[in-house]
Amino acid sequence: MPEPNELAESTLVVDDPSTGELELADRQALRRVAGLSTELADVTEVEYRQLRLERVVLVGVWADGTVDDAENSLTELAALASTAGSTILEGLIQRRNRPDPATYVGRGKVGELRDMVAAVGADTVICDGELSPSQLRNLEQETKVKVIDRTALILDIFAQHARSREGKAQVELAQLQYLVPRLRGWGEALSRQAGGRAGGASGGVGLRGPGETKLETDRRRIRTRIAKLKREITGMRTTRDVQRASRHRRQVPSVAIAGYTNAGKSSLLNQLTGAGVMVEDALFATLDPTTRKAQTSEGRTYTLSDTVGFVRHLPHELVEAFRSTLEEIADADLIVHVVDGAHPDPQAQVSAVREVLAEVGADQVPELLAINKIDAAGEAELLLLKREWPQANFVSAHTGTGVAELRAAVEAALPRPAIDLEAVVPYDRGDLIAQVHERGQVKHVAHEPDGTRVSARVDPDLAAALDPYRSEPPHPDAAPD
């Protein structure tokens, strides 16, 4: 298994203006400093919000699959921890039929974990799975350090990388939904208000509880905040729906670039459109969708959208919070599914992405598979991938290899306008000719004395606008005037 810290090394080419290095430099300038608190601002002061991702030990349970699957999963967890700003000290895997319901790892292994944490000087244990509140509490009591799970780690990364108002609201909503069942307190903070018969024989006037405890107050305030965030996100979703409806009215095809995190989606968008969006060799570098206009070789306009990357065991809270964003994929006419060809297990990446696509209703959208990073993959690996996915497009967003072929494949897969017609459009209606080029599939254009003769396939709305100018094509044997 590769050294975990090697996963944090960046391969950014600063001389390439298409990588958005100014935005990337700004993000790197705000990277967390080892030894400082990583407490996340929120409406509460609950102890669990203080995620100290500094010197960590990774722990995984190998319950199914092969040992390579287990090691790949822990390697990915190391990459996530490095992206969050951690220093990984050690990684452990235990073979079990299923995680222990009380302590995640076996009870006998908890002591070994505690000794290792003390020996290496770690202050955080990250578990490769979602832990129940009781598992978190028991592990922290045994190891005497902070314990978090994979879900909390991913949420922390999203909190660091969210930039837009919508992205920040979606991340905060996911964090709060994750936090509610995991609120904790100590001593009297766990007592509940008692009154009337609830207090028993010793209850009654003068002996009732003091009212809401700190824990109850926190829970109520968080639920109030959740309700407010949901209203805000619904309003933002309305704006997104209006923009989407406008594209539909204009019959502009949309293409969504989806795939596993760090598969090279943003780099591919830059190659296809020259968008200049930020590119970083890190997980979940892109959270806010970016949409750019593109044109086919015949001048037809369509949109390309970069979307948030997926990962195995993507937290359900995130899928729900980002549903309005992910619906951009479900509403697309075509999905370009980008796969990291240099990854040790690309098949598992494809399965994880398709699982999330099915969850948001995008599994029925036509898919075009693009195997990226072929410049970093070995010949033997590429041969296996070509045998696995013979219809896929093999590209390198870094070198540009195969990008022209992918662009042609995207153009060929776009939905075609429904109506075939020919019209002679007066020269004072140049706006219609422009719409034909933008929205239709132009076959032939000729300039005649009465106007521009255009033969094209167009959508029904544009066909209705061109109907007054429709003309039969000239017979090939007709004598000239």
N, C-alpha and C positions, 0 to 999 in steps of 0.2 A: 504494500500500500504506500503511495507517495507521501512524503512529508506533508502534514497538513498545512504548514505555513507557506509551502510553495504555491498553494492555491490562491494566495492573496497577491502574488506578483502580477503586475500589470504589464501587458504587452502593447500598450497604447503607442501609436506612431504619431508623435506630436507634430510632425511636418504635414500631416494630412488634414486639410481644413474641413473635410467632411465628417470628422469625428467629434466635432463640437468641443474642442479642447478647452475653450474658455469656461464653459459651464462645468466641465469635468474638473478643471483646476479649482473652481469655486467650491465644488463639493469636497474635493480632497483637502482644501484648506480648512474645512469644518469637521474633519475626521476626529473622532473622540481620542483623547489622550489617555494613555495607560495610567491607571491610578486614580483617575477622577471618577466621580459619581456619574452614573448614566440614568438617573431618575428621569422619568418622563412626566412632563407637565400634564396635570389633569385636574378634575374637580374634587378629588379626594387626596388625602394624605395617607392612604393605606400603605402599610409596610411593603406589600407585594409589588407595588409599582416600581420599587427601586431595583432595577435589574442591573446587577454589577457584573457585566460581561468583561472580565479582565483576564484572569489566569484560570483556564478552565480544563476540566477533565471530561471527556466524552464517554458516554455509556450507551451501549446498544444491546438489545436482546435478539438473538438469531432464532426466530420461531419457525420460519419456513424458507424455502428456496435453498440456494447453494451458499457456500461460504463466500464466493465472489459477490453474490447479491448483498450479503450482510456487510462486507467490506466496502462495496460501492456506496451503500447507504450511509455508512459512517464517514466515508470520505466526503460525501455531499454535505453531511452535517458539519464536518470540519470547514468546508468552504463557506457554509452559512455563518458559522461562528467567526471566521476570519473577516467576512464581509461586515459583520456587526462590530468589529473592532477588538476581537478577543485574541489572546495568545494561547494556543492549544498546547498543553503540556503532555497529555497522554490520552489514548483512546482504548477502550475496553469493550469486548463483546462477550456475552454469555450465551451458551447454547441452552435453550429451554423450549418446552412445548408451547408455552405461552407466558407472557409477563406475569410476575407474581402480583396478585391483586392488592397486596399490602405495601410492598416495597419495590415493585417493578422488577428489579433483579432478585435472585433468590435470597432468602433470609441469611443463609450462610455466607453469601458474597458481600453483604452490606458491610460487614466488619472489614473485609479486605479493601473495599472501596474507601472506607473511612481512613484506613491506614495509608493508602496510596495518596489520598487528598492531602493528608498531613505531611507525607514525605516529600511531595513535589511542591508544596506551598500553594496549592490551588485555593481560590476563594469561590468558585462556582462549579457545579456539576450540571452538565446538559445531557438530558436523556433523549434518545432517538425515538421518540414516540410521544403521544399525548397522555399525560399523567392525570389521574383523578386527584381531587383535592386531598384525599386521605394518603395517596401515594406521595404527593409532594410533602405533606406534613411529616410523614414517617421518615422519609429519606433525609429531610433537613434535621430532624431530631437525632438521627443516627450519625450523619456525616458532620454536623455542626457548621455547615456552610450553606450558601444559597443553592437551591436546586430549581432549575427551570426545565421546561420540555421543548420539543421541537416547535410546537405552535407558538409559544411565547417568543422564541428566538426569531421566527419568521415575522411575527408582528413587530418586533423591535426593529428589524431591518426595514420593513415597510414604513415605520414611523420616521426613520432617518431619511428615506429617499423620497417621500411624498413631497411634492412641490406645489401643485395646484390646490385651490380651495376645495374642489371636489375630492381629490385624492386624500387630502388631510382629513376631511370629514369621514370618508370611507374607512380609513385606517383607524381613526379614533373610535368609530362605531364598532369595528371588529374587536378592538382591544377591550372596550367596555363589556361587550357581550361575553368575551372570554373571561373577564375578571369577576363578574357578578357571582358565579357559584364558588369562587375561590377566595372570597373575602375571609379574613381571619382576624381573631382577636384573642386576648388573654385575660384570665382572671375575671374581674367583675364586668369587663366589656362583653362577656358572653352571656350575662344574665338577661332575662327577658322581663318585660313589664308584667306584673302580676296584680290582679285586682278582683274584688268580689269573691266568688267561689274558687277562682283560679289560685288564690293564695292559701287555700286549705283552712284548717281550723284556726291557725294563727293569723290568717289574713284579715282583711276588713279595713275599717276606717283607720287612717293613720299609719297603716302598715303596708300599703301598696307600693309597687315599684316606682322608681323615679321617672319613668317615662322612657323615651327612646334612648337606647344605648348608642355609643359611637358607631358600632358596627351596623346597627339598623339605620342610623342616619346616613352613613356612607352608601348603603345599599339603596336607600330611597333616592338620594341625590344622583346616583349613577343611573338609575332607571329613568329619572326625569331627564337627564342629559341624553340618554339613548333615544327617548321619544322625540326630543328636539332635533337630534342629528338625523333621524329617519325622515322628519318633515323637511329638513334642509336638502337632503339627498333626493327626495321625491321632487322638490322644486327644480333641482339641477337636472334631474332626469327629464323633466318636461322640456327644458331648453334643448337637451340632446335629441329628444324625439322630434322637436320642431325642425332642427337642422337635418335630421335624417329624412323627414317627410319632404323637405325642400329638395333634397337630392333625388328622392323617388319621383317627385313631380317632373323634374327635369330629365328623368330617365338616365341618370348618371350611374353606371355600374360601380359597385364598391368591392374592393379586395381587402381582406384582413390578413395581416401577417401574424400568425400565431405560432406557438412552440414552447419548448422547455426554456427555462431561464438560462441566460448566457449561451444560447444556441447561435447568436449572431443575427437576431431579427433587426435590430436598429442598424447594424452595418449593412445589411442587405437592403433596407429601405434607403439608406444613403446612396448605395450603388444604383438602385433602380430609378431614383428620383432626384438625387443630389440634395436631399432634404437638409443635411448638415445637423442632424440630431446628435445628442451626446452618445458616445460609445465608451463603455468601460468594461474591462475584464473582471466583472463582479456579478454576483447573483442579484437579481431584481434591481438592476441599474435603471430600468425603465418601469415606471408605475403609471405615468400619465400618458394616455393615448395620444399619438401624433398622426394627423391625417394630412397627406400631401396629394396634390393633383398630378396626374400623369397622362400621357397621350400615347395612343397606339401609333403604329407606323403610318396609318392612313388618316391620322388626325383626330380620332375619336377620343373623347375625354373619359377618364375613370379615376377613382380615388384609391389610394393605398394607405392603409392604417396600420401603424405599429401598435401592438397591444402588450399588456403586462404578461410576463412569462409565467409558466406553470412550474410546478415541482411535485414530486411524489408526496402524497399525504398532505396536499394543500389544505390548510385549516378551513373547516366548513364556515367559520365566521367570516373569513376573507371572501370566500365565494359568494356568500350572501351580501356582504357589504359592497363588493365590487360588481354586483349583478348588473347594474345599469351600464357599467363600462363593458362588461363581458357581452352584453347583448349586442354591442356593435359587431361582434363576431357572428352571433346568431343571425343578424340581419344582413350580413354580407352576401354578395352573389358568388363569391369564391374565397376559399381559405387557402393561403400559401402556408403550409405546415413546415416550418423550418426545424431541421434535426441536426444536432451536433454530430457530424460524422467521425470526429476524433474522440468521442466519449467512449468509455469502456463498455457501456451497455446502452446503445441507442434504442434498442427495441423496447426497453423498459421506459425510456423517455417518451416514445411514441404512445405507448399504452397509457401512461399517466396523462398526457395531453388529451388524448381522445376520451378519457374518462371524464375530465373536467368539461370538455366540449359537449359531451352528452348531458352533463348536469345542467348546463345553461341552454340546452335546446339547439345546439349548433351541430349536432351529429348528422343532420340531413343536408347540410350545405356542401356543395361540391368541394373536394379537397385536392390540392396540388402539392405533392411531397417534394421538398427541396432539401437535399442532403448538403449541408454547409461544412466549411472548414476542411475541404478535401486536400488542401495544401498541407494540413497538419496530420492527416490520417495516413496510415501505411497502405501499401498496395494490397496486401492480403486482406486487411479490414475492408477496403473499398470493394474488392471482389465479392466478399461476403454480403456487403450491403447491396450491391447490384443484383446479386442472386435473390436477396430477400425482397427488394423493391425494384424490379426491373423497369417500371414506368416512372421512377423518380428522376428528378433533375439534379445533377451533381454540380455544385458550384463552390466558389470560394469568394466570399464577400471581401476578403482581405486583398486578394490579387486581382479579382475581377473575372477569373476563369468561369466560364459557363453562365455568366450573368445575362449575356445577349440571348442565349438559348432559353433561359428561364423567362425573360421578358416576352419572347415570342410565344412560349407556352401559356403564359398568363393571357396574352392577347387572344390566343386561339380558344381559351376556355371561357372567355367573357360571354355573357348571354347576348345573343344576336337580336337586333330589332325584328319586329314581327312582319312588317308590311313592305313588299317590294313594289316600287313605283318609279315612274319617270315623269319629270315636270320641266316646263320651261318657265323659269322664274324671272320676272322683270328686273332690270338692273336697279330699280329703286327699292327693291326688296332684298337687298344684300344681307339683311339680318336673318332671313330664312336660310340662305345658303350657308351662313356661318353656323346656324343651328344644325343643319344637316351634317356639316363636317364635325361638329362637336358631339352630337348625339347619335348620328347614324353611321351606317357602313357605306361609304361612297364607292361606287363601282366605276362611274365615268362622269366627266365634266367636259362640256364644250360650250364655247361662246358663240351665240348666234345673233342675228340682227334684233330679234325680239326679246332677247334675254339670255340667261344662262341655262343651258340644258343640263340637268343633273339626273343621273340614274343611281338610285341608292335604296338601301333597306332602312326604314325608319320606324319609330314607335307610333302607336295609334294617334297620340295627340299631335305630333308633328305631321303625320299623314293628313289629318284633318285640316291643318293650316295650309298644307300644300295642295289640297284638293282642287281649289279654283284654277290652279296652274298645271294640272295634270295634262300629259300629252302622250300620245302613242309614239313609240320609238320609230324613227324613219326607216322605211323599207330599204334593205341594202341595195336593191336593184332600181330604186327610184332615181329618176333623172334629176340633176341639179337644176335649181331655178335659173 
